[in-house]
Amino acid sequence: MILSVGLLMLAGYYWYTFRTINNGVPRRDLAVGAQPSGKSDIDGTDQNILLVGNDDRTKMTDAEVRDLHVGRDGGSMATDTMMIVHVPANGSKATIISLPRDSWVDIPGNGQNRLNAAYVLGYNASKNSGGNDAAAQTAGADLLIKSITNLTGLTINHYIQVSLLGFYEISKAIGGVTINLCNNVNDTTAANRAAGLDGGSGFKMTKGKHTISGKTALEFVRQRHFLSGGDLDRVRRQQYFLTSAFRKIASAGLLFKLQALGDAVKRNIVLDKGLDLVTLAKQMENLQANNIVGKTIPTTPQTINGNAVLAVNKTQVQRFVDRLINPPPPVKPSSTPKSSTSSKASGASTASATPKAIDAKCIN
């Protein structure tokens, strides 16, 4: 009986705190839910949540700027992290579809540009017309949503925007996450200068497993130099970190850190008006980190108008997304006996088709 009362009180604390967080987050009246022009909704009651990380440093103190080695000059409203989190209606699995920032796309009313320019163009247009910061955020998010909807063919149902400082604070609030590095890493300023490069995230760590948070976590997801795949490897790191973070958030021990997490969320996150965090949490109660799969849209490195970008074929991207969220039914095994060689091949194929957690292996 005492245990039952204790569990009830714990559940009450959990949902009360969660609702407090949900009610305290800034919200914008965004153009979510719009279907692509001339297309029907390809995923029914499934949810597509656009997760955006922007480089807003306006809320950072001078001390935080110095400590995180990010500077003021580089800060802008550019959205360097853009991911669609596709969650089926039953919440049993999720797919993170990453959209590289340098993807060369059509931006409605602005011709072609890098995808991460869409938010900036909408934000600045609103500011130049006398809009306040909230109006500018809305305009920037709306233009980004339209650009991504046109590119992927997906209806964006909800929107979550996290600032640079928000990522730093939230990673600290959850007590850090575990990463497993395949190699030693040195992305310090000194290492970059020695290689004839500018900048550097500051991330330096030996190969193997580590728990990172705060400044180190920010360095990990911001590193771009010394990665064989450049920005695409950076995208893989972001997918990897999010999965590892979810694994931590799903643990019971985090319940007692909800208040600190809530403070970080309310200061640094912007949502659309219709996204209810409590409903989303209930929908995803059965989701395990092993059921989160990360994919990146197909791109091709190319120089366009003197810009080093990632060219995209919209038809190819939409076909890729459709296959990803509406996979063909599994092929039934043949009843005809197979040779030992065929059995091994079949077993290998089955294993490779089984989704694995993004963070199941080491990361570059």
C-alpha positions in Angstrom: 0.0 0.0 0.0 2.8 2.4 0.9 4.6 1.5 -2.4 1.4 2.2 -4.4 0.9 5.6 -2.8 4.6 6.4 -3.4 4.2 5.5 -7.1 1.1 7.5 -7.4 2.8 10.6 -5.9 5.7 10.1 -8.2 3.5 9.9 -11.2 1.6 13.0 -10.1 4.9 14.9 -9.6 6.0 13.8 -13.1 2.9 14.9 -14.9 2.5 18.1 -12.9 6.1 19.1 -13.7 5.7 18.1 -17.3 2.5 20.2 -17.7 4.3 23.2 -16.1 7.1 22.8 -18.7 4.5 22.5 -21.5 2.6 25.6 -20.4 5.8 27.7 -20.0 7.4 27.2 -23.4 7.1 30.2 -25.9 4.8 29.3 -28.8 4.3 30.7 -32.3 1.2 30.5 -34.6 3.0 28.7 -37.4 1.8 27.4 -40.8 2.1 23.7 -39.8 -0.2 21.1 -41.2 -0.1 22.4 -44.8 0.1 19.7 -47.4 2.5 19.9 -50.4 1.0 21.6 -53.4 -0.9 19.1 -55.5 -0.1 16.2 -53.2 -2.0 14.2 -50.6 -0.8 13.4 -47.2 1.4 10.2 -47.6 1.5 9.2 -43.9 -2.0 9.7 -42.6 -2.2 10.2 -38.8 1.6 9.8 -38.3 3.4 12.9 -36.9 6.2 14.8 -38.6 8.0 17.1 -36.2 10.5 19.5 -37.6 13.4 19.9 -35.1 15.5 22.9 -35.8 18.7 24.1 -34.1 19.5 27.7 -34.8 22.6 29.7 -34.1 20.8 32.4 -32.1 23.3 33.8 -29.5 21.3 36.8 -28.4 20.4 35.3 -25.0 24.0 34.3 -24.2 25.9 36.4 -21.7 29.5 37.6 -22.6 30.8 35.0 -20.1 28.9 32.2 -21.8 30.2 33.3 -25.2 33.8 33.2 -23.9 33.4 29.9 -22.1 31.8 28.2 -25.2 34.3 29.8 -27.6 31.5 30.7 -30.1 32.0 34.4 -30.5 29.4 37.0 -31.4 30.3 37.7 -35.0 29.4 34.2 -36.2 26.1 34.2 -34.5 23.0 34.5 -36.7 19.6 33.0 -37.2 21.0 30.4 -39.5 19.4 26.9 -38.9 22.4 24.6 -39.1 20.5 21.6 -37.7 17.3 20.5 -39.4 15.7 17.1 -38.8 12.2 15.7 -39.4 11.3 13.3 -36.6 8.7 11.0 -38.1 6.6 9.2 -35.4 3.9 6.7 -36.4 0.5 7.1 -34.8 1.2 4.2 -32.4 4.5 5.6 -31.2 6.3 2.3 -31.6 9.2 3.7 -33.6 10.7 6.9 -34.9 12.7 7.9 -37.9 15.0 10.9 -37.9 15.3 12.3 -41.4 18.2 14.8 -41.5 18.3 17.7 -44.0 21.9 18.9 -44.5 22.2 22.7 -44.2 24.0 23.1 -47.5 21.3 21.4 -49.5 20.6 23.6 -52.6 16.9 24.0 -52.7 14.0 26.2 -53.9 13.0 28.7 -51.2 9.5 30.1 -52.0 9.7 33.7 -53.2 13.5 33.7 -53.0 14.8 31.5 -55.7 17.4 28.9 -54.9 19.7 28.9 -51.9 21.2 26.8 -49.2 18.4 25.3 -47.0 19.7 26.9 -43.9 19.1 30.4 -45.5 15.4 29.9 -45.5 14.8 30.9 -41.9 17.2 33.8 -42.1 15.5 35.2 -45.2 12.0 35.0 -43.6 13.3 36.4 -40.3 15.1 39.4 -41.9 12.2 40.2 -44.2 9.9 40.5 -41.2 12.4 42.6 -39.3 12.9 44.9 -42.2 9.1 45.4 -42.4 9.0 46.5 -38.7 8.1 43.1 -37.2 9.1 42.4 -33.6 11.2 39.3 -32.7 8.2 37.0 -32.2 6.8 38.0 -35.7 10.3 37.5 -37.2 10.6 34.1 -35.6 7.2 33.1 -37.0 8.1 34.4 -40.5 11.4 32.6 -40.5 9.9 29.3 -39.3 7.1 29.5 -41.8 9.4 30.0 -44.8 11.6 27.1 -43.6 8.6 24.8 -43.2 7.3 25.6 -46.7 10.8 25.0 -48.2 11.1 21.6 -46.4 7.5 20.6 -47.3 8.2 21.4 -51.0 11.4 19.4 -50.9 10.3 16.3 -49.0 6.6 16.0 -49.9 5.9 15.6 -46.2 3.3 17.5 -44.2 5.0 19.1 -41.2 2.7 18.7 -38.2 4.7 20.4 -35.5 7.8 22.5 -35.0 10.5 22.6 -32.3 13.3 25.2 -32.4 16.2 25.0 -30.0 18.9 27.7 -29.6 22.6 27.2 -29.4 22.5 27.9 -25.7 19.5 25.6 -25.3 21.4 22.6 -26.5 24.2 23.4 -24.0 21.8 23.8 -21.1 19.5 20.8 -21.9 22.5 18.5 -22.2 23.7 19.6 -18.8 20.2 19.2 -17.3 19.9 15.5 -18.3 23.3 14.7 -16.8 25.1 14.2 -20.1 25.0 11.3 -22.6 27.3 8.5 -23.5 29.2 8.5 -26.8 31.6 6.0 -28.3 34.3 7.5 -30.5 35.9 5.3 -33.2 39.1 7.4 -33.1 41.0 10.1 -31.2 39.7 13.5 -32.0 41.4 16.9 -31.9 39.4 19.9 -33.3 41.1 22.6 -31.2 42.1 25.9 -32.7 45.8 24.9 -32.6 45.1 21.7 -34.5 43.2 23.6 -37.1 45.9 26.2 -37.6 48.5 23.5 -38.0 46.3 22.0 -40.8 45.9 25.4 -42.4 42.3 25.8 -41.3 40.3 28.4 -39.4 38.3 28.0 -36.3 37.6 24.6 -34.7 34.9 23.5 -32.3 37.4 22.9 -29.5 36.4 19.2 -29.2 39.3 17.0 -28.1 38.9 13.5 -26.8 40.4 10.0 -26.9 38.7 7.1 -28.7 36.3 5.0 -26.7 33.3 5.6 -24.5 32.8 9.0 -22.7 29.9 10.8 -21.0 29.6 14.4 -22.3 27.5 17.3 -21.5 27.4 21.1 -21.6 30.3 22.7 -23.4 31.8 19.3 -24.5 28.5 18.1 -25.9 28.2 21.4 -27.9 31.7 20.9 -29.3 30.9 17.3 -30.2 27.9 18.2 -32.4 29.5 21.4 -33.9 32.7 19.8 -35.1 33.0 19.9 -38.9 36.8 19.8 -39.6 38.8 16.5 -39.5 35.7 14.5 -40.3 35.9 12.5 -43.6 32.3 13.3 -44.5 32.4 17.0 -43.5 28.9 18.3 -42.8 27.3 14.9 -43.5 29.4 13.4 -40.7 28.3 16.3 -38.5 24.7 15.4 -39.3 25.4 11.8 -38.3 26.8 13.0 -35.0 23.6 15.0 -34.3 21.4 11.9 -35.0 23.7 9.9 -32.8 23.6 12.4 -29.9 19.8 12.7 -30.1 19.4 9.0 -29.8 21.8 8.7 -26.9 20.0 11.6 -25.2 16.6 9.9 -25.6 18.0 6.8 -24.0 19.0 9.0 -21.0 15.7 10.8 -21.0 13.7 7.5 -21.0 15.4 6.4 -17.7 13.4 6.6 -14.5 16.2 8.4 -12.7 15.6 11.5 -14.9 12.2 12.1 -13.3 14.0 13.9 -10.5 15.7 16.2 -12.9 12.6 17.4 -14.7 12.5 20.8 -13.0 16.1 21.6 -14.1 15.2 20.3 -17.6 12.1 22.4 -17.6 13.9 25.6 -16.8 16.3 25.0 -19.7 13.5 24.1 -22.1 11.4 27.2 -21.3 14.4 29.5 -21.8 15.6 28.2 -25.1 12.9 26.4 -27.0 10.1 27.7 -29.3 7.2 25.5 -30.3 4.2 25.8 -32.6 0.9 26.5 -30.8 -0.6 23.1 -31.4 2.2 20.9 -30.0 1.2 19.5 -26.7 4.3 18.0 -25.0 2.1 15.9 -22.6 0.2 14.2 -25.5 3.5 13.7 -27.4 5.1 12.1 -24.3 2.1 9.7 -24.0 2.3 8.8 -27.7 5.9 7.9 -27.4 5.7 6.0 -24.1 6.5 2.7 -25.8 9.3 4.1 -27.9 12.7 2.6 -27.1 16.0 4.1 -28.3 16.6 0.9 -30.3 13.6 1.8 -32.4 15.0 5.2 -33.5 16.5 5.0 -37.0 18.4 7.9 -38.6 18.6 8.6 -42.3 19.8 11.6 -44.4 18.3 12.7 -47.7 20.3 11.9 -50.8 22.6 14.7 -51.9 25.5 15.2 -54.3 28.5 17.6 -53.6 28.5 20.2 -56.4 29.6 23.8 -57.2 26.6 25.9 -58.2 27.1 29.6 -59.1 30.5 29.5 -57.4 29.0 28.0 -54.2 30.2 24.6 -52.8 26.8 23.1 -52.0 24.9 19.8 -51.9 22.8 19.4 -55.0 19.4 17.7 -54.5 16.9 16.1 -56.9 13.5 16.8 -55.5 11.9 13.8 -57.2 14.6 11.5 -55.8 14.3 13.0 -52.3 10.5 12.5 -52.3 10.8 8.9 -53.5 13.5 8.3 -50.8 11.2 9.7 -48.1 8.2 7.8 -49.3 10.1 4.5 -49.2 11.4 5.3 -45.8 8.1 5.9 -44.1 6.1 3.5 -46.3 8.4 0.5 -46.7 7.3 -2.5 -48.8 6.1 -5.5 -46.9 8.8 -8.0 -46.0 9.4 -10.8 -48.5 8.0 -14.1 -47.2 10.7 -16.8 -47.0 10.6 -19.4 -49.7 9.6 -22.9 -48.7 12.1 -24.4 -51.1 15.2 -25.8 -49.3 18.3 -23.7 -49.8 22.0 -24.6 -49.8 24.1 -23.7 -46.9 25.6 -20.9 -48.9 22.2 -19.5 -49.7 21.2 -19.8 -46.0 24.1 -17.8 -44.9 23.4 -15.1 -47.5 19.8 -15.0 -46.4 20.7 -14.7 -42.8 23.1 -11.8 -43.5 20.4 -10.0 -45.5 17.9 -10.4 -42.7 20.3 -9.1 -40.1 21.2 -6.0 -42.2 17.5 -5.3 -42.7 16.9 -5.2 -38.9 16.8 -1.6 -37.7 19.5 -0.8 -35.2 19.8 2.1 -32.8 21.8 5.0 -34.3 24.1 5.0 -31.4 24.7 1.2 -31.4 28.2 1.6 -32.8 31.1 4.0 -32.5 31.0 7.3 -34.3 33.7 9.3 -36.1 
